Every structure is written in C-alpha cells, then in structure tokens.
Amino acid sequence: MSVSAGASRVFVSHLAGVAVFDPNADSVGRVRDLVVTLRLGGRPPRVLGFVVEVPGKRRVFLPMNRVTSVESGQVITTGVINMRRFEQRSTETLCLAELLDRRVTLRETGPYGEEGETVTVLDVAMVRTKAREWEIDKVFVEKGRGGRLRRKGETFVVEWSAVTGFALREEDQGAANLLATFDRLRPADLANVLHHLSPKRRGEVAAALDDERLADVMEELPEDDQVAILAGLHQERAADVLEAMDPDDAADLLSELPDEEAEQLLQLMEPDEAAPLRRLLTYAEHTAGGLMTTEPIVLPPDGTVAEALALIRNEDLKPAQASVVYVCRPPLETPTGKYLGLVHFQRLLREPPYTLVGSLVDRDLDPLSPATELPSVTSFLATYNMVAAPVVDTTGNLLGAVTVDDVLDHLLPEDWREAALHGGTDHSDHGEEVTSDGSHI
C-alpha cells in the first residue's frame, strides 16, 4: 500500500466525501465514513476499512487490504469491491458518526491540561504502521468549549493514549464537527447520512442544524424519519422547521401526524404560513390540490421579462418550480386574482428585458382543477412536455402549481426513499464481489 509524500498521516474529516477510484481512474464511489475497532489499554484503534457510497446510494464496505493509496483528496482501490450492503457490527465503530464531537478526558496532567479535564474531539488522524496496517494514533481536541455563545477554546493534538472515554457510545456527544465535515453535502446526501445514524445521534444532528438546512434535509427523508425527527424537537422549533419547508412537503408531513398534534403545530406557526398548509390539507392526497405547491412564481401582466428572470434566479427554487411564470391579476399571493396564463422560461430568454409578460402569455393550455386525479395530472404533463402545471379553482383563481418532482414522489412506491437510502435490494448473505466495471469475479 502506498501513501503519497506528505500524506503519511491523514485526518479523517479530510476523507469525508472524497472520491474512490479503481486503478484505471474510474470512479467507484465516495467515502462516507471510516470503520475502526477499539482496543483495550489505550492502544490505538485499528482501521478496518471505509464505508463507501456507490451509485444507487448503496453503502458498501471497502476493507483496507483492498486500498492501495490513501490521500486527503482521493482513495485508490484494487478495483474489486464486495457489493453487499454494509452493516455495522457490535465490535465496530464509525469514526465520523461516533467519535467526532465526543467529550473525553485527559488521562494525565501535561502541557495542555490537568488530569481528568474534559475536552471535545474535533477530529482524529490515522497513520500507516510498520506492520502495514492503519490505526488511529492522534486526536485533535478542543478545551473549554461551552454553549453556542462561548468563544472557541484552545485546540491541540494529543496521542490517542492521552485521552479516555471513547468506549462510551454516544455519551456527551454533540454534532457540530460532524456537521462541519458534511457541510458541503447536498440535502439528499445529508439525508442519507442522517438515515444511517442511530436515532439518538440523528436527533443530535437535527438539533444542531439550522431551520432552513434541516427543512431541506427533512424533505429528502422517508416519512418515518421525518416524523421521528419532528417528535424530537421542541414544538416551537418543530413549527419553525415546518414553516421553512416547502408547503406541499410540510402538509404531507402534517398529514402523517395525529390530528391533535398537527393542529397544535399549526397553531404555533405564523398565521400566514399556516394558512396554505390548512388549504392543502383539505385536498385528497392523490389529486392536483394535494400535490401542488402554493408558492409558484406569479407576476401581474404589466410585469417585465427582467422581473420574471430575477425571480427565477432565486437559488432556493427547485428547477421545475422555476421553469414557469404564472401571470395573474392582483392579489399575487395564492389564491390569486384571475389567472391569465403562463410564460415558459425559454420564452423569457428570447425576449428583450423590458417586454411585458402579459404580451407573452400562453393561453392555449387549460389549467388543472384541484380535484384532478394523479393519472390525469401525469398525462397532462406528459402530453404537453411540461415539468409544471397551474392549478386553478372554479372562479379562475390560481391556487398553486403541480411540479413533476412531486408527481414522481407519488408515482413511486411509498417506501422509495427508504429503498433509495439503502441502495436498493440486497444481495445474498455471502455478498457479491465485482470489479469496478461491473464484471463478476
């Protein structure tokens, strides 16, 4: 096994999310964690291998004897991977999920502190030994950390043997450094991380995320995980997170709760945030009204192309939601004034910025009614090659818009998120080894 010059010791947080390649430089997957086994007597833990996420979001185990090079920017393998889904054993510990943020104590008095003083683990480092194995030999810790308003304490690196407390699973463990490690993950990928954590650790991470980030991640989780996380939050915080979610996703989540609990959360929300959810909850689940978002892009007919493009540039909008601008009479909040028609994003790109959107309206497409059943919604989008469609009531007011991503959510099996996070169906108990190009060995 080779290690690049200057990379004889690698801090584990630097490996999170890095690409894994085979000898031909073809991508295999990405590192999601490191598996170690703790040892008695303060001996450094032995590194067993990596948890690698391969295409399809399947998490598999890559043993260290199948790794030829480890750097902070990439991991190179022999090209042979066992595709059996990774399942953690009782004797195994996950570095990122279970060691970071742990509160441990110094074993003896030294230059950095007194014996018995508590410190927080920020990172751990692994090194290759003379026996050609890898082990965790260093711990990067912080002293004097308090609440969120406290200033950062002194940080330093100590030997693994200089601290004690790692054997206690999930005791006095926060989540700040785990979150920092995965800060650049997309919401769907962070949801994947949360799904594989223990319920206690998942709750700690959810509590540490800000409302907007947690809302984005919640939208990508299976319903059971959503309900469990929401139940672990204080009711006021749970209401804030629901406000930050897309209205249709928040309404779907509320529909999974007992009526009394859902009503309590709605009461805690701002009235103007709760009102769209109450409307959505009145529609049947598999209808256009139950599928729609109540926050489409709406402009009056005297709005300009420049204004429309400025609204579309909002990075918080989903691509399907940003594909269409709906033109209505005031008021512009749903339910709006009279719906006049829509303008496609591509049409906006072809017109001068000062052009009025009222002159570009496509009036040929009849809008959907809120009672339109899911099969008819699907047929509408497919027939007209649309990724979003308006939903209008009997008086001609725009209620919202159905987007293709929400339609897919309801067309797929109910447990599709669960299956996706687990990487699909499992192989046999003995696993299946394949090369990185998919051929069996």
Contacts in CASP RR format, 6 or more apart in sequence:
PFRMAT RR
TARGET T0000
AUTHOR 0000-0000-0000
METHOD contacts of the structure
MODEL  1
MSVSAGASRVFVSHLAGVAVFDPNADSVGRVRDLVVTLRLGGRPPRVLGF
VVEVPGKRRVFLPMNRVTSVESGQVITTGVINMRRFEQRSTETLCLAELL
DRRVTLRETGPYGEEGETVTVLDVAMVRTKAREWEIDKVFVEKGRGGRLR
RKGETFVVEWSAVTGFALREEDQGAANLLATFDRLRPADLANVLHHLSPK
RRGEVAAALDDERLADVMEELPEDDQVAILAGLHQERAADVLEAMDPDDA
ADLLSELPDEEAEQLLQLMEPDEAAPLRRLLTYAEHTAGGLMTTEPIVLP
PDGTVAEALALIRNEDLKPAQASVVYVCRPPLETPTGKYLGLVHFQRLLR
EPPYTLVGSLVDRDLDPLSPATELPSVTSFLATYNMVAAPVVDTTGNLLG
AVTVDDVLDHLLPEDWREAALHGGTDHSDHGEEVTSDGSHI
1 64 0 8 1.000
1 67 0 8 1.000
1 68 0 8 1.000
1 69 0 8 1.000
1 70 0 8 1.000
1 128 0 8 1.000
1 132 0 8 1.000
2 68 0 8 1.000
2 69 0 8 1.000
3 69 0 8 1.000
3 70 0 8 1.000
3 71 0 8 1.000
3 128 0 8 1.000
4 69 0 8 1.000
4 71 0 8 1.000
7 70 0 8 1.000
7 71 0 8 1.000
7 72 0 8 1.000
8 127 0 8 1.000
8 128 0 8 1.000
9 125 0 8 1.000
9 126 0 8 1.000
9 127 0 8 1.000
9 137 0 8 1.000
9 138 0 8 1.000
10 70 0 8 1.000
10 71 0 8 1.000
10 72 0 8 1.000
10 125 0 8 1.000
10 126 0 8 1.000
10 127 0 8 1.000
11 72 0 8 1.000
11 123 0 8 1.000
11 124 0 8 1.000
11 125 0 8 1.000
11 140 0 8 1.000
12 34 0 8 1.000
12 95 0 8 1.000
12 96 0 8 1.000
12 123 0 8 1.000
12 124 0 8 1.000
12 125 0 8 1.000
12 126 0 8 1.000
12 136 0 8 1.000
13 96 0 8 1.000
13 100 0 8 1.000
13 123 0 8 1.000
13 177 0 8 1.000
13 180 0 8 1.000
13 181 0 8 1.000
14 72 0 8 1.000
14 73 0 8 1.000
15 31 0 8 1.000
15 34 0 8 1.000
15 50 0 8 1.000
15 70 0 8 1.000
15 72 0 8 1.000
15 73 0 8 1.000
15 75 0 8 1.000
16 31 0 8 1.000
16 32 0 8 1.000
16 33 0 8 1.000
16 96 0 8 1.000
16 181 0 8 1.000
16 182 0 8 1.000
17 30 0 8 1.000
17 31 0 8 1.000
17 32 0 8 1.000
17 182 0 8 1.000
17 185 0 8 1.000
18 30 0 8 1.000
18 31 0 8 1.000
18 72 0 8 1.000
18 73 0 8 1.000
18 74 0 8 1.000
18 75 0 8 1.000
19 27 0 8 1.000
19 28 0 8 1.000
19 29 0 8 1.000
19 30 0 8 1.000
19 73 0 8 1.000
19 74 0 8 1.000
19 75 0 8 1.000
20 27 0 8 1.000
20 28 0 8 1.000
20 29 0 8 1.000
20 30 0 8 1.000
20 31 0 8 1.000
20 50 0 8 1.000
20 52 0 8 1.000
20 62 0 8 1.000
20 74 0 8 1.000
20 75 0 8 1.000
20 76 0 8 1.000
20 77 0 8 1.000
21 27 0 8 1.000
21 28 0 8 1.000
21 74 0 8 1.000
21 75 0 8 1.000
21 76 0 8 1.000
21 77 0 8 1.000
22 28 0 8 1.000
22 76 0 8 1.000
22 77 0 8 1.000
22 78 0 8 1.000
22 79 0 8 1.000
22 435 0 8 1.000
22 436 0 8 1.000
23 68 0 8 1.000
23 76 0 8 1.000
23 77 0 8 1.000
23 78 0 8 1.000
23 79 0 8 1.000
24 436 0 8 1.000
26 436 0 8 1.000
26 437 0 8 1.000
28 52 0 8 1.000
28 54 0 8 1.000
28 77 0 8 1.000
28 79 0 8 1.000
28 81 0 8 1.000
28 436 0 8 1.000
29 52 0 8 1.000
29 53 0 8 1.000
29 54 0 8 1.000
29 55 0 8 1.000
30 52 0 8 1.000
30 53 0 8 1.000
31 50 0 8 1.000
31 51 0 8 1.000
31 52 0 8 1.000
31 53 0 8 1.000
31 75 0 8 1.000
32 50 0 8 1.000
32 51 0 8 1.000
32 52 0 8 1.000
32 53 0 8 1.000
32 59 0 8 1.000
32 96 0 8 1.000
32 192 0 8 1.000
32 193 0 8 1.000
32 196 0 8 1.000
33 50 0 8 1.000
33 51 0 8 1.000
33 94 0 8 1.000
33 95 0 8 1.000
33 96 0 8 1.000
33 97 0 8 1.000
34 47 0 8 1.000
34 49 0 8 1.000
34 50 0 8 1.000
34 51 0 8 1.000
34 94 0 8 1.000
34 95 0 8 1.000
34 96 0 8 1.000
34 126 0 8 1.000
35 47 0 8 1.000
35 48 0 8 1.000
35 49 0 8 1.000
35 50 0 8 1.000
35 51 0 8 1.000
35 61 0 8 1.000
35 88 0 8 1.000
35 92 0 8 1.000
35 93 0 8 1.000
35 94 0 8 1.000
35 95 0 8 1.000
36 45 0 8 1.000
36 46 0 8 1.000
36 47 0 8 1.000
36 48 0 8 1.000
36 92 0 8 1.000
36 93 0 8 1.000
36 95 0 8 1.000
36 135 0 8 1.000
36 136 0 8 1.000
37 45 0 8 1.000
37 46 0 8 1.000
37 48 0 8 1.000
37 91 0 8 1.000
37 92 0 8 1.000
37 93 0 8 1.000
38 45 0 8 1.000
38 93 0 8 1.000
38 166 0 8 1.000
38 167 0 8 1.000
39 45 0 8 1.000
39 46 0 8 1.000
41 161 0 8 1.000
42 160 0 8 1.000
42 161 0 8 1.000
42 164 0 8 1.000
43 160 0 8 1.000
43 161 0 8 1.000
44 135 0 8 1.000
44 136 0 8 1.000
44 137 0 8 1.000
44 160 0 8 1.000
44 161 0 8 1.000
45 93 0 8 1.000
45 135 0 8 1.000
45 136 0 8 1.000
45 160 0 8 1.000
45 166 0 8 1.000
46 133 0 8 1.000
46 134 0 8 1.000
46 135 0 8 1.000
47 64 0 8 1.000
47 126 0 8 1.000
47 133 0 8 1.000
47 134 0 8 1.000
47 135 0 8 1.000
47 136 0 8 1.000
48 63 0 8 1.000
48 64 0 8 1.000
48 92 0 8 1.000
49 61 0 8 1.000
49 62 0 8 1.000
49 63 0 8 1.000
49 64 0 8 1.000
49 67 0 8 1.000
49 134 0 8 1.000
50 61 0 8 1.000
50 62 0 8 1.000
50 64 0 8 1.000
50 67 0 8 1.000
50 75 0 8 1.000
51 59 0 8 1.000
51 60 0 8 1.000
51 61 0 8 1.000
51 62 0 8 1.000
51 86 0 8 1.000
51 94 0 8 1.000
52 59 0 8 1.000
52 60 0 8 1.000
52 61 0 8 1.000
52 62 0 8 1.000
52 81 0 8 1.000
53 59 0 8 1.000
53 192 0 8 1.000
54 60 0 8 1.000
54 81 0 8 1.000
54 83 0 8 1.000
56 420 0 8 1.000
56 423 0 8 1.000
56 424 0 8 1.000
57 192 0 8 1.000
57 420 0 8 1.000
57 421 0 8 1.000
57 422 0 8 1.000
57 423 0 8 1.000
57 424 0 8 1.000
58 83 0 8 1.000
58 85 0 8 1.000
58 422 0 8 1.000
58 423 0 8 1.000
58 424 0 8 1.000
59 85 0 8 1.000
59 86 0 8 1.000
59 196 0 8 1.000
59 423 0 8 1.000
60 81 0 8 1.000
60 82 0 8 1.000
60 83 0 8 1.000
60 84 0 8 1.000
60 85 0 8 1.000
60 86 0 8 1.000
61 82 0 8 1.000
61 84 0 8 1.000
61 86 0 8 1.000
62 75 0 8 1.000
62 77 0 8 1.000
62 81 0 8 1.000
64 133 0 8 1.000
64 134 0 8 1.000
66 77 0 8 1.000
66 78 0 8 1.000
66 79 0 8 1.000
66 80 0 8 1.000
66 81 0 8 1.000
67 75 0 8 1.000
67 76 0 8 1.000
67 77 0 8 1.000
67 78 0 8 1.000
68 76 0 8 1.000
68 77 0 8 1.000
68 78 0 8 1.000
69 75 0 8 1.000
69 76 0 8 1.000
70 76 0 8 1.000
70 128 0 8 1.000
70 134 0 8 1.000
77 436 0 8 1.000
79 435 0 8 1.000
79 436 0 8 1.000
80 433 0 8 1.000
80 434 0 8 1.000
80 435 0 8 1.000
80 436 0 8 1.000
80 441 0 8 1.000
81 433 0 8 1.000
81 434 0 8 1.000
81 435 0 8 1.000
81 436 0 8 1.000
82 431 0 8 1.000
82 432 0 8 1.000
82 433 0 8 1.000
83 427 0 8 1.000
83 431 0 8 1.000
83 432 0 8 1.000
83 433 0 8 1.000
83 434 0 8 1.000
84 426 0 8 1.000
84 427 0 8 1.000
84 428 0 8 1.000
84 430 0 8 1.000
84 431 0 8 1.000
84 432 0 8 1.000
85 422 0 8 1.000
85 423 0 8 1.000
85 426 0 8 1.000
85 427 0 8 1.000
88 94 0 8 1.000
93 99 0 8 1.000
93 166 0 8 1.000
95 124 0 8 1.000
95 136 0 8 1.000
96 178 0 8 1.000
96 181 0 8 1.000
97 178 0 8 1.000
97 193 0 8 1.000
97 196 0 8 1.000
97 197 0 8 1.000
97 201 0 8 1.000
98 169 0 8 1.000
98 170 0 8 1.000
98 173 0 8 1.000
98 201 0 8 1.000
99 121 0 8 1.000
99 124 0 8 1.000
99 166 0 8 1.000
100 121 0 8 1.000
100 122 0 8 1.000
100 123 0 8 1.000
100 124 0 8 1.000
100 177 0 8 1.000
100 178 0 8 1.000
100 181 0 8 1.000
101 120 0 8 1.000
101 121 0 8 1.000
101 173 0 8 1.000
101 174 0 8 1.000
101 175 0 8 1.000
101 176 0 8 1.000
101 177 0 8 1.000
101 178 0 8 1.000
102 120 0 8 1.000
102 121 0 8 1.000
102 165 0 8 1.000
102 166 0 8 1.000
102 168 0 8 1.000
102 171 0 8 1.000
102 172 0 8 1.000
102 173 0 8 1.000
102 174 0 8 1.000
103 118 0 8 1.000
103 119 0 8 1.000
103 120 0 8 1.000
103 121 0 8 1.000
103 171 0 8 1.000
103 172 0 8 1.000
103 173 0 8 1.000
104 118 0 8 1.000
104 119 0 8 1.000
104 120 0 8 1.000
104 121 0 8 1.000
104 139 0 8 1.000
104 141 0 8 1.000
104 163 0 8 1.000
104 164 0 8 1.000
104 165 0 8 1.000
104 166 0 8 1.000
105 116 0 8 1.000
105 117 0 8 1.000
105 118 0 8 1.000
105 119 0 8 1.000
105 163 0 8 1.000
105 164 0 8 1.000
105 165 0 8 1.000
106 112 0 8 1.000
106 113 0 8 1.000
106 114 0 8 1.000
106 115 0 8 1.000
106 116 0 8 1.000
106 117 0 8 1.000
106 119 0 8 1.000
106 158 0 8 1.000
106 162 0 8 1.000
106 163 0 8 1.000
107 115 0 8 1.000
107 116 0 8 1.000
107 161 0 8 1.000
107 162 0 8 1.000
107 163 0 8 1.000
107 164 0 8 1.000
108 115 0 8 1.000
108 162 0 8 1.000
109 115 0 8 1.000
112 143 0 8 1.000
112 154 0 8 1.000
112 156 0 8 1.000
112 158 0 8 1.000
113 143 0 8 1.000
117 143 0 8 1.000
119 141 0 8 1.000
119 142 0 8 1.000
119 143 0 8 1.000
119 144 0 8 1.000
119 163 0 8 1.000
120 141 0 8 1.000
120 142 0 8 1.000
120 143 0 8 1.000
120 144 0 8 1.000
120 145 0 8 1.000
120 177 0 8 1.000
121 139 0 8 1.000
121 140 0 8 1.000
121 141 0 8 1.000
121 177 0 8 1.000
122 140 0 8 1.000
122 141 0 8 1.000
122 142 0 8 1.000
122 155 0 8 1.000
122 177 0 8 1.000
123 139 0 8 1.000
123 140 0 8 1.000
123 177 0 8 1.000
124 136 0 8 1.000
124 138 0 8 1.000
124 139 0 8 1.000
124 140 0 8 1.000
124 160 0 8 1.000
125 136 0 8 1.000
125 137 0 8 1.000
125 138 0 8 1.000
125 139 0 8 1.000
125 140 0 8 1.000
125 157 0 8 1.000
126 134 0 8 1.000
126 135 0 8 1.000
126 136 0 8 1.000
126 137 0 8 1.000
127 134 0 8 1.000
127 135 0 8 1.000
127 137 0 8 1.000
127 138 0 8 1.000
128 134 0 8 1.000
129 135 0 8 1.000
136 160 0 8 1.000
137 159 0 8 1.000
137 160 0 8 1.000
138 157 0 8 1.000
138 158 0 8 1.000
138 159 0 8 1.000
138 160 0 8 1.000
139 157 0 8 1.000
139 158 0 8 1.000
139 159 0 8 1.000
139 160 0 8 1.000
139 162 0 8 1.000
139 163 0 8 1.000
140 155 0 8 1.000
140 156 0 8 1.000
140 157 0 8 1.000
141 155 0 8 1.000
141 156 0 8 1.000
141 157 0 8 1.000
141 158 0 8 1.000
141 163 0 8 1.000
142 152 0 8 1.000
142 153 0 8 1.000
142 154 0 8 1.000
142 155 0 8 1.000
143 153 0 8 1.000
143 154 0 8 1.000
143 155 0 8 1.000
143 156 0 8 1.000
144 150 0 8 1.000
144 153 0 8 1.000
144 154 0 8 1.000
145 152 0 8 1.000
145 153 0 8 1.000
165 171 0 8 1.000
170 198 0 8 1.000
170 200 0 8 1.000
170 201 0 8 1.000
173 201 0 8 1.000
173 204 0 8 1.000
174 204 0 8 1.000
174 208 0 8 1.000
175 201 0 8 1.000
175 204 0 8 1.000
175 205 0 8 1.000
175 207 0 8 1.000
175 208 0 8 1.000
176 208 0 8 1.000
178 205 0 8 1.000
179 205 0 8 1.000
179 208 0 8 1.000
179 209 0 8 1.000
182 189 0 8 1.000
182 190 0 8 1.000
182 193 0 8 1.000
185 193 0 8 1.000
187 213 0 8 1.000
187 216 0 8 1.000
187 217 0 8 1.000
187 219 0 8 1.000
187 220 0 8 1.000
188 220 0 8 1.000
190 213 0 8 1.000
190 217 0 8 1.000
190 220 0 8 1.000
191 217 0 8 1.000
191 218 0 8 1.000
191 220 0 8 1.000
191 221 0 8 1.000
191 225 0 8 1.000
191 421 0 8 1.000
192 421 0 8 1.000
193 205 0 8 1.000
194 202 0 8 1.000
194 205 0 8 1.000
194 206 0 8 1.000
194 217 0 8 1.000
194 221 0 8 1.000
194 225 0 8 1.000
194 229 0 8 1.000
195 202 0 8 1.000
195 221 0 8 1.000
195 222 0 8 1.000
195 225 0 8 1.000
195 421 0 8 1.000
196 421 0 8 1.000
197 205 0 8 1.000
199 228 0 8 1.000
202 225 0 8 1.000
202 228 0 8 1.000
202 229 0 8 1.000
203 229 0 8 1.000
203 232 0 8 1.000
206 214 0 8 1.000
206 229 0 8 1.000
206 232 0 8 1.000
206 233 0 8 1.000
207 233 0 8 1.000
209 217 0 8 1.000
211 237 0 8 1.000
211 240 0 8 1.000
211 241 0 8 1.000
211 243 0 8 1.000
211 244 0 8 1.000
212 244 0 8 1.000
214 229 0 8 1.000
214 241 0 8 1.000
214 244 0 8 1.000
215 241 0 8 1.000
215 242 0 8 1.000
215 244 0 8 1.000
215 245 0 8 1.000
218 226 0 8 1.000
218 229 0 8 1.000
218 230 0 8 1.000
218 241 0 8 1.000
218 245 0 8 1.000
218 249 0 8 1.000
218 253 0 8 1.000
219 245 0 8 1.000
219 246 0 8 1.000
219 249 0 8 1.000
220 417 0 8 1.000
221 229 0 8 1.000
221 417 0 8 1.000
222 415 0 8 1.000
222 417 0 8 1.000
222 418 0 8 1.000
222 421 0 8 1.000
223 252 0 8 1.000
223 253 0 8 1.000
223 256 0 8 1.000
223 417 0 8 1.000
224 418 0 8 1.000
226 253 0 8 1.000
226 256 0 8 1.000
227 253 0 8 1.000
227 256 0 8 1.000
227 257 0 8 1.000
230 238 0 8 1.000
230 241 0 8 1.000
230 242 0 8 1.000
230 253 0 8 1.000
230 257 0 8 1.000
232 238 0 8 1.000
233 241 0 8 1.000
235 264 0 8 1.000
235 265 0 8 1.000
235 268 0 8 1.000
236 268 0 8 1.000
238 265 0 8 1.000
238 268 0 8 1.000
239 265 0 8 1.000
239 268 0 8 1.000
239 269 0 8 1.000
242 250 0 8 1.000
242 253 0 8 1.000
242 254 0 8 1.000
242 265 0 8 1.000
242 269 0 8 1.000
242 273 0 8 1.000
242 277 0 8 1.000
243 250 0 8 1.000
243 269 0 8 1.000
243 270 0 8 1.000
243 273 0 8 1.000
245 253 0 8 1.000
246 293 0 8 1.000
246 295 0 8 1.000
246 318 0 8 1.000
247 276 0 8 1.000
247 277 0 8 1.000
247 280 0 8 1.000
247 293 0 8 1.000
247 294 0 8 1.000
247 295 0 8 1.000
248 280 0 8 1.000
248 290 0 8 1.000
248 291 0 8 1.000
248 292 0 8 1.000
248 293 0 8 1.000
248 294 0 8 1.000
248 406 0 8 1.000
250 277 0 8 1.000
251 276 0 8 1.000
251 277 0 8 1.000
251 280 0 8 1.000
251 281 0 8 1.000
251 290 0 8 1.000
252 285 0 8 1.000
254 262 0 8 1.000
254 265 0 8 1.000
254 266 0 8 1.000
254 277 0 8 1.000
254 281 0 8 1.000
255 262 0 8 1.000
255 281 0 8 1.000
255 285 0 8 1.000
257 265 0 8 1.000
262 281 0 8 1.000
266 274 0 8 1.000
266 277 0 8 1.000
266 278 0 8 1.000
267 274 0 8 1.000
269 277 0 8 1.000
276 294 0 8 1.000
276 295 0 8 1.000
276 334 0 8 1.000
279 294 0 8 1.000
279 399 0 8 1.000
280 289 0 8 1.000
280 290 0 8 1.000
280 292 0 8 1.000
280 294 0 8 1.000
283 289 0 8 1.000
283 290 0 8 1.000
283 370 0 8 1.000
283 371 0 8 1.000
284 290 0 8 1.000
284 371 0 8 1.000
285 410 0 8 1.000
286 373 0 8 1.000
286 374 0 8 1.000
286 410 0 8 1.000
287 370 0 8 1.000
287 371 0 8 1.000
287 372 0 8 1.000
287 373 0 8 1.000
287 374 0 8 1.000
287 377 0 8 1.000
288 368 0 8 1.000
288 369 0 8 1.000
288 370 0 8 1.000
288 371 0 8 1.000
288 372 0 8 1.000
288 377 0 8 1.000
288 389 0 8 1.000
288 391 0 8 1.000
288 402 0 8 1.000
289 370 0 8 1.000
289 371 0 8 1.000
289 372 0 8 1.000
289 391 0 8 1.000
289 399 0 8 1.000
289 400 0 8 1.000
289 402 0 8 1.000
290 370 0 8 1.000
291 374 0 8 1.000
291 377 0 8 1.000
291 402 0 8 1.000
291 406 0 8 1.000
291 407 0 8 1.000
291 410 0 8 1.000
292 370 0 8 1.000
292 391 0 8 1.000
292 399 0 8 1.000
292 400 0 8 1.000
292 401 0 8 1.000
292 402 0 8 1.000
292 406 0 8 1.000
293 321 0 8 1.000
293 400 0 8 1.000
293 401 0 8 1.000
293 402 0 8 1.000
293 403 0 8 1.000
293 406 0 8 1.000
294 334 0 8 1.000
294 399 0 8 1.000
294 400 0 8 1.000
295 321 0 8 1.000
295 334 0 8 1.000
295 400 0 8 1.000
296 321 0 8 1.000
296 324 0 8 1.000
296 326 0 8 1.000
296 334 0 8 1.000
296 388 0 8 1.000
296 390 0 8 1.000
296 398 0 8 1.000
296 400 0 8 1.000
296 401 0 8 1.000
297 308 0 8 1.000
297 311 0 8 1.000
297 312 0 8 1.000
297 317 0 8 1.000
297 321 0 8 1.000
297 322 0 8 1.000
297 324 0 8 1.000
297 325 0 8 1.000
297 326 0 8 1.000
298 325 0 8 1.000
298 326 0 8 1.000
298 327 0 8 1.000
298 328 0 8 1.000
298 332 0 8 1.000
298 333 0 8 1.000
298 334 0 8 1.000
298 336 0 8 1.000
298 398 0 8 1.000
299 307 0 8 1.000
299 308 0 8 1.000
299 311 0 8 1.000
299 325 0 8 1.000
299 326 0 8 1.000
299 327 0 8 1.000
299 328 0 8 1.000
299 332 0 8 1.000
299 357 0 8 1.000
300 327 0 8 1.000
300 328 0 8 1.000
300 329 0 8 1.000
300 330 0 8 1.000
300 332 0 8 1.000
301 327 0 8 1.000
301 329 0 8 1.000
301 340 0 8 1.000
301 356 0 8 1.000
301 357 0 8 1.000
301 358 0 8 1.000
301 361 0 8 1.000
302 356 0 8 1.000
302 358 0 8 1.000
303 356 0 8 1.000
303 357 0 8 1.000
303 358 0 8 1.000
304 353 0 8 1.000
304 354 0 8 1.000
304 355 0 8 1.000
304 356 0 8 1.000
304 357 0 8 1.000
305 348 0 8 1.000
305 351 0 8 1.000
305 352 0 8 1.000
305 353 0 8 1.000
305 354 0 8 1.000
305 355 0 8 1.000
305 356 0 8 1.000
305 357 0 8 1.000
305 360 0 8 1.000
306 353 0 8 1.000
306 354 0 8 1.000
307 357 0 8 1.000
308 325 0 8 1.000
308 343 0 8 1.000
308 348 0 8 1.000
308 357 0 8 1.000
309 348 0 8 1.000
309 349 0 8 1.000
309 353 0 8 1.000
311 325 0 8 1.000
312 322 0 8 1.000
312 325 0 8 1.000
312 345 0 8 1.000
312 348 0 8 1.000
314 322 0 8 1.000
318 403 0 8 1.000
318 405 0 8 1.000
319 387 0 8 1.000
320 387 0 8 1.000
320 388 0 8 1.000
320 403 0 8 1.000
320 404 0 8 1.000
320 405 0 8 1.000
321 388 0 8 1.000
321 401 0 8 1.000
321 403 0 8 1.000
322 345 0 8 1.000
323 344 0 8 1.000
323 345 0 8 1.000
323 387 0 8 1.000
323 388 0 8 1.000
324 342 0 8 1.000
324 343 0 8 1.000
324 344 0 8 1.000
324 345 0 8 1.000
324 386 0 8 1.000
324 387 0 8 1.000
324 388 0 8 1.000
324 390 0 8 1.000
324 401 0 8 1.000
325 342 0 8 1.000
325 343 0 8 1.000
325 345 0 8 1.000
325 348 0 8 1.000
325 357 0 8 1.000
326 336 0 8 1.000
326 339 0 8 1.000
326 341 0 8 1.000
326 342 0 8 1.000
326 390 0 8 1.000
326 398 0 8 1.000
326 400 0 8 1.000
326 401 0 8 1.000
327 339 0 8 1.000
327 340 0 8 1.000
327 341 0 8 1.000
327 342 0 8 1.000
327 343 0 8 1.000
327 357 0 8 1.000
327 358 0 8 1.000
327 361 0 8 1.000
328 336 0 8 1.000
328 337 0 8 1.000
328 338 0 8 1.000
328 339 0 8 1.000
328 340 0 8 1.000
328 341 0 8 1.000
328 397 0 8 1.000
328 398 0 8 1.000
329 336 0 8 1.000
329 337 0 8 1.000
329 338 0 8 1.000
329 340 0 8 1.000
330 336 0 8 1.000
330 337 0 8 1.000
331 337 0 8 1.000
334 397 0 8 1.000
334 398 0 8 1.000
334 399 0 8 1.000
334 400 0 8 1.000
335 393 0 8 1.000
335 397 0 8 1.000
335 398 0 8 1.000
335 399 0 8 1.000
336 397 0 8 1.000
336 398 0 8 1.000
337 396 0 8 1.000
337 397 0 8 1.000
337 398 0 8 1.000
338 396 0 8 1.000
338 397 0 8 1.000
339 367 0 8 1.000
339 390 0 8 1.000
339 392 0 8 1.000
339 396 0 8 1.000
339 397 0 8 1.000
339 398 0 8 1.000
340 358 0 8 1.000
340 361 0 8 1.000
340 363 0 8 1.000
341 361 0 8 1.000
341 362 0 8 1.000
341 363 0 8 1.000
341 365 0 8 1.000
341 367 0 8 1.000
341 390 0 8 1.000
342 361 0 8 1.000
342 362 0 8 1.000
342 365 0 8 1.000
342 390 0 8 1.000
343 357 0 8 1.000
343 358 0 8 1.000
343 360 0 8 1.000
343 361 0 8 1.000
343 362 0 8 1.000
344 362 0 8 1.000
347 360 0 8 1.000
347 362 0 8 1.000
348 357 0 8 1.000
348 360 0 8 1.000
351 360 0 8 1.000
365 384 0 8 1.000
365 386 0 8 1.000
365 389 0 8 1.000
367 389 0 8 1.000
367 390 0 8 1.000
367 391 0 8 1.000
367 392 0 8 1.000
367 398 0 8 1.000
368 376 0 8 1.000
368 377 0 8 1.000
368 380 0 8 1.000
368 389 0 8 1.000
368 390 0 8 1.000
368 391 0 8 1.000
368 392 0 8 1.000
368 402 0 8 1.000
369 391 0 8 1.000
369 392 0 8 1.000
369 393 0 8 1.000
369 394 0 8 1.000
370 391 0 8 1.000
370 393 0 8 1.000
370 399 0 8 1.000
372 380 0 8 1.000
372 391 0 8 1.000
374 407 0 8 1.000
374 410 0 8 1.000
374 411 0 8 1.000
377 389 0 8 1.000
377 402 0 8 1.000
377 407 0 8 1.000
378 407 0 8 1.000
378 411 0 8 1.000
380 386 0 8 1.000
380 389 0 8 1.000
381 387 0 8 1.000
381 389 0 8 1.000
381 402 0 8 1.000
381 404 0 8 1.000
381 407 0 8 1.000
386 404 0 8 1.000
387 403 0 8 1.000
387 404 0 8 1.000
388 401 0 8 1.000
388 402 0 8 1.000
388 403 0 8 1.000
388 404 0 8 1.000
389 401 0 8 1.000
389 402 0 8 1.000
390 398 0 8 1.000
390 400 0 8 1.000
390 401 0 8 1.000
391 398 0 8 1.000
391 399 0 8 1.000
391 400 0 8 1.000
391 401 0 8 1.000
391 402 0 8 1.000
392 398 0 8 1.000
392 399 0 8 1.000
393 399 0 8 1.000
409 416 0 8 1.000
413 419 0 8 1.000
419 425 0 8 1.000
432 440 0 8 1.000
433 440 0 8 1.000
433 441 0 8 1.000
434 440 0 8 1.000
434 441 0 8 1.000
435 441 0 8 1.000
END
